[in-house]
Amino acid sequence: MTETASETASETLAVLIVGAGFSGLAMAIRCRQAGIGPLRVIEKADGIGGTWHDNTYPGAACDIPSHLYSLSFAPKADWSRMYAPQPEILAYLTDTAERNGLMPLIQLGTTFTGATWDAARALWHVETDRGPITARAIVSGMGGLHHPAYPDIPGREAFAGPAFHTAAWDHAVALEGKRVGVIGTGASAIQVVPELAAIASHLTLFQRTPPWIMPKNDHAIAEGTKSRYRRVPFSRRLERARLFWLHEVRALLGFTKVSKLTGQAEALARRHLAKAVPDKTLRAKLTPSYRLGCKRVLISDDYYPALQRPNVTLETDGIARITETGVTTEAGRHHDLDVIVYATGFDVTATFARMKLVGRGGRSLTEAWADGMGAYQGITVAGFPNYFMLLGPNTGLGHNSVVSMIEIQVQHVLDCLKALRRGTKTVEVRPEAQARFVDRIHSRMADSIWQAGGCRSWYLDASGRNNTLWPDSVMAYRRSARRARLGDYRLG
């Protein structure tokens, strides 16, 4: 969009959507279909796509099957692979936005910096770096995976060469023939290490904790299959349903707890490791000491082979410091490097804590969450009328497609927005309803794999609480959250 700041400020929106990734686009499509407006989507980046716009590192791809990692109401029949690469997902999101007439409603290069509730007028005064916006309701589609986390390593600023996070890839840096160090062994490292190992003169991977890795079994989707999905949409829907239940059954059989399924999955992962890595010493270094599922379970067929290349070193000693020329371990070994890549994930807690959101009575969201994040259905917070979150606290998944969760939440928010359209001025969750929901979540978490699996992960906050994941099946969340129970809300 090309509005000036004054033009943006002059109109009171029915809905302001923050973020143009999967969540924001899904919300905007459903609002348009329901005739809710005027609405606007603001996006801090220079393009839409959210995570899939920002993460452009070599090898970036989804680890959920393509036909499941897409919106049910915006299908794509011709995905190229079982697991779509980043460029194809970004193209899908762009095409979806264009097909649904969203592009004129999206204001790029606009950062949400805060919002204050105006009780007298029952609306939000929003601040952005391009000027103020007034809206009756705000839907946050920012998610939690857009503030890169950097490790607290002494000397990190001293390194003289290029150093960047996988989520902020510097494509101007030529890596061919360079000595590259990768710090971290999470989801992005699993994908980028094989790519870098193929072009670097030497790659050193600094591993603190090995991940559990399952076979990926990625493959190109046959042209005949794509043609069938185009000609017979029901066959594509059937494939999506098959994939959904293939993943959903993990939660139903006990994936979210230490169970019989945990042991069976660990046995499969160990067989994958043993088949790929014949060297017992290396295999021991790559064998996790915690239960499968405690950290994010990864899938790959090329990560283990990459670590056995002659130009790759797996360093398992802790990092003592970063120097001007490389990395020194706690054992005193120094690795000379030309480039450092941080594959160290995201600071999920900071994403929400940094929002300068001031609700009823001048209370900020930071104050409301002083003892930990919590939201009713992961969507609404008491004291913050007409404010809704998509992929808020405790709505991430460890077993299935998070796009399914987004669609459930979008429907819940849509119910609330329709109440506002009918004449209600405010929709605000009752504190007791929020407390019941949050207490139930953390009661379920007490014996979950993430608490009892013997690891420390990014799922947990500083106090050790899991405010990130949903501790049950997608179907359980659907029953709980798909329709807004307006009795749990105060309608003003």
N, C-alpha and C positions, 0 to 999 in steps of 0.2 A: 504494500500500500504506500501511497505517497502523501498522506495527510500531513499538514503541518501540526506542530504541537498544539496550537490554538484550536485547530479544527478537531483534533483528538479530544481536547478538553471540553468542547462545547456540547457534546452529545452525551446524555446519560444512557449507558448501555443496559440492556436487560441482563446480559451475561458477558463477563470478560473471562476468556480462557487463557491461561498462562502456559505456554509451551506448545510446540507444534510437532511433537513426536506422536507415537501411537495413541497415547491417551488424549492429548489435545485434539488431534484430528478426529478421533472417534467421537468425542464429545461434540465437536462442532458439526459433524455430519448428522448426528442424532438430533441436535437442536434445530438444525435447518429442516429436517424431515418433520419435526413436531411444530414448526412454525414459530419457534421461540426466537425473538430478536427485538431490537438490534443486538448483534453480537460481534465480538472481535476476538481474534487470536493474536497474542503478542509472543514473539520468539526472539531470544537474545542473539541467536546465531544469524548468519547471513543466508541461511537456507533452512528448509523444513527437514524433519527427520529425527530430531532429538539425538538419541544415542547413535543412530545409524548415520547421522550427519557428522557427528563429532569423532567417532571411532573409525579412522581410515587406515589403521596400521596394516601392514602386509599380512594377508591370511585371515583378516577379520571376516567372521561368518557367524551364523546363528547355530546354537546347539540344540534347538528344537526343530523338528521337521517343518519344512516350508509351509505345507498345507495346513499345519496347525498353528504356525506362527504368522497368522494373517487374520484380518477381521472377517467374521462370518458373513457380514453384510456387504463386504467389498472383496469378493473372491477373485483369485487369480488362477486360471486353469493351466498356465504354461510355465510354472516354476521350472528352472533349468536343472536343479539338483535337489536331492533329498534334503540337504541342509544348505539353504541359500547363502551366497556370499554377500558381504556388505553392499557392494554397488547395486545388486539386484533388489535388495530390500529397500534401499533408498529410492530406487526408481519406482518400486511398487507404491511407496508412500506418496511420492510426488504425483504419480498417475492417479492415485486414489483421491488426493486433494483436488486435482484438476477436474476429474470426472464428476466430483460432487460440488463443483463451483465454489471451492473454499479460497482459492488464491486471492480474490479481491478482499477477502475478510482477514487475511493474515498480514500482520505488520512485523516485518523482519527487522533485525538489528535494534531491538527494543528490549531492554532489560528491566524486569520487575524489581524495584528497589524497596517497596514497602506499601502498606495499605493501612488506613485507619477507618474504623467504623463510626459512622455518623448516626447516632441513635435517633436524633430528632427527625432526620429525613429518611431514615431506614435505607441507607446506601453506603457504599464503600468509596472512599477517596484514595485512589491508587496513585502511587508515584512511580514513574519510570524515568530512564535517562533521556527520554525524548519528550518529557512533559507529563502533566497529570491526566488521569482518566477517571471518570465517575461511572460507577456501575452498581446496579442493584444486587448482583451476585457475582462472586468470583469462583471459578473452578480452576484449581491448580492441577495442571498436567505436567508438572516439572519432574516428578519421580525423584528417586534418590541417587541415581548413578550419573551425576554430572559434575561433582566436585572431586577431581582426582586426589587420591591420597598419596602423599610422599612419605617415605620412611624417615624416622628421626635418627639419622646417622651422622655422627660428628664429621664435619668437613664437607658436607654435601655441596656447599656453595664454592668450595675450593677447586673443584675439577675444572681444568682448563679447556677441555673439549666440549663438543655438543652433548647435552643431556636433556632428555625429554620423556614425558609420560606417554604410554601407548594411546591414551585418550586425547593427546595433543601432539600427534605425530608431526615431526618436522620433515616434510618431503623434500626440502632443499638440501638436506644432508645426504651425501652419497655414501652408502654403506659398503659398496663393493670393495673388497680387499682390505677392509678396516678390522681393527681389533675391537669387537663389540662386547660389552658386558650387559647382561640382562639381570635385573634384580627383581625377584618374585617368580612364583610358579603357579599363579592362578589362571583364570580362564583366558585372559589375553596372552599370557606367556605361552600357554599350550599351543596357541595358534601362530604366534609370531616367531617362536624359536625355530621351527623347521624352515621358515622362509629366510630368516637371517643366517642360519647355519649354511644354507646353500650358496650364499654370496660373500660372507665375511671371510677374511683370512683366518681369523680365529674368533670363536664365540665362547665366552665364559658365562655360565648360568649360575647365579648365586641362589641356592636353595636353602630356605630356612626349614620348611616342612614340605614333604612330598605330598602331592594330591593323589586321591583315588581316581583312576582313569579307567573308563570302560571303552570297549571297541565302538567306533563311530559308524562304520559301515556306510559311509557316504557313497553316493553314486549319481551319475547323471540320470534324469528321468527320460525314459524313451519317448521318441516323437509320437509313437502310436498311443502311448498312455496320455500324453498331452492332448492329442486329438480327441480321444475318447472323453476326457474331462470337459473339453469344449462342446462336444456334440451332445453329451449326456451329463448335464450338471448333477444329476442325482448320484452318479458314480463318484464324482469329486466330493460331494457331501458325505458319501459313505466312507471314502478314504479318510476324510477329516475325522469322522466319528470313530473310525477304527484306531487312528493315531491317538485321539483323545483318551479313549478307554484303555489303550495300551499303557499310557502314562498314568492315568488316574488309578488304575488297579494297584499301583505301587503304594499309594497312600492308603487305599482300602485294605491292603494286606499288611500294613504296618511299617511302611518306609519312614514315617515321621517318628518312630520310636526304635529303640534297640529291640530287635525282634528276630524271628527265624529268618525272615527275608533279608535282614542285615547280613547274616552269616552267608547266605546263599549268594548275595550280590558280591560280598568280599571274595568269595571263592572264584567267581567269574572274573573279577578284576585281577586277582592273583594269577589266574591262568593266562589272561591277556598279557600281563607283565612277563611271566615266565616264557611265553612263546616269543615275545618281542626282544627280550634281553637275556641272552644265554649266560652272560658273565655274572657269577654269583655276587661278587663284590659290588658291582654297579647295581644289581638288582636289590641288594640289601639297602643301598642308599635311597632307592626309589620306592621302598615299601613303607607305607604309612604305619604309624604306631597308634592311631586313633581309629574309632569305628567309622565305617563308610556312611556318609550322609551327614556327619558332624560338620564338615566343611562342604562347600559346593562340589558335587560329583561332576567330573569332567569327562569329555569323550574325545578320543583322538586315535588315529591309526598311524600318524607320522611323527608324533612327539618322541616316543621311545627310540625309533630308528635314528632320529636326528641327534640324539644324545650320544650315539655310538659312532658318529662321524669322527675321523681323525683330527678334525679342526675344532672339536668341541670339548670343553672341560666342564664337568659338573662339580661345583665347589659347595661343599656342605658345611664348612666351618663358618661360624658367625662372622659378620663384617664388623671390624673394629672401627674403621674410619675410611672416609674417602679422601684421597689426596689430589694434588694437582694433576698427577699422571695416571691415576687409577684407583684401585681398591685394595686395602690391606685387611687381611682376615685376623681374627683373634689368635690364630696360631702363628701369626707373623709373616705369612706369605703375602707377597704383593703381586697383584695382577696389573700389568701395564695395559691401558685401554685407550682407544681413540674416541669411543662413543659409549655413553651409558644410557640404557633404556630402562625406565621404571615401569614394570608391569605389576604395580602394587595396588590396583583396585581403586575404590572410591570411599570417600568419607560420607557415609549415608546420614549419620546423625547431624553432621554439620550442614547438610543440605537444608534441613528443616530449621535448625537452630539459627541459621543466618537470616532467615526471613524476618523482616521488621514488620510484623503483623500485630496491630493493636486493636483489640476487640472491645467488647462491652466494658464500660467502666474504666477504660484506659489500661486494661491489663493486656500485656503482650503475650504472644504465643510462647516465647522463651520462658516467661514467668509461669504460664500454665503448665509447661512441661519441665519445670525445675526438677521434679522427682522422676523424670522419664517420660518419653513420648507415649501418647495414647490417644486413640480416637474411636468413636463409635463406628463400628463396621470398617474402621480404617479410613473413614470418609469425612466425618464431622466432629467438631470439638465444641464442647459447652463453652458459652461465652463469646462465640464467634459466629453470629447469625449470617446466614446466606453465604457461608464460605464452605467450599467442598474440595476435598482432595481425591485425586485418582492415584492409586498406588501409594497411599499413605501408610502409616505404621501398621505392621503385622498383616500386610496383604501381598508380600512377595511369596514366591513359590520355590520349592526345591525339587519338584517332581514333575511339573507340567507346564503348559504354556501360560505365561503371565498375561497374554492377550485375552485369555478367557476371563481372568479376574477383572481386567479393564472393562470388558463388555458388561459384566455384572454391575460394576460400580457406575458405569455410565447410565444404566437403566435406573439405578437407585437415585442418582442425582437428577435425572430427568423427571422422576416423580416429584421431587422437591421443587424443581423449577416450574413444573406445571401448577403446583399449589400457589406459587408466587404469581403466575400468570392469571390465576383465577381470582386474584384480589388480596391474597394474604401478603402482608408486608414483610414478615420475617419468618424464617424457618430455622429453628435453633434446637439442637439436640438437648434433651433434659440431662442434667448432671448425673442423676441416678441411673438413667439408661446407659450412659457412657461408662459409668463405674461398673455396672453389671457386666457389660461386654468385655471391658479390659480385664476385670478380675477373672472372668471365664477363660480368656486367652492365656493369661499367665498361669492359671491353674493347669491348663492343658500343657503348657510349656515345661512344667516342673520336671516331668520324666521324659521329655522329648529327646530325640537323638542329638539335638543341638546343645542341650544342657548336660546330657548324660553320656555323650559320645567320646569324652576325653580329649577335647580340643578347645582352642580359643580361636574364634573366627570373627570376620567382619559383621556377622549377623548380630553380635552382642555389643551392647553399649559399654561404657566405662564401668558401670556397676554390675555387669554380667547378665543383664536382662536382654532377652531377644525381642526387640521391638521391630524386627524386620519381616519375619516370615509368618505365614498363616500355618497353624499347626494341625491342619486337617486336609481333607480332600477339597477339590474345586466344587464338587456337588454340595458338600456341606456349606461352603461359603455361599453358593447360589441360593440354597434354602434360607440362609440367614440374612442375606443382604440384597437379593435381586430386586425386591420391591421395598420401597421406603415404608416402614410402619409409622405412620404419622402420629400414632399415639405415643411414640417415643420422642416426639418433637413438640416444642412449644410453637404454636402458630400465632403470630402477632398481627 
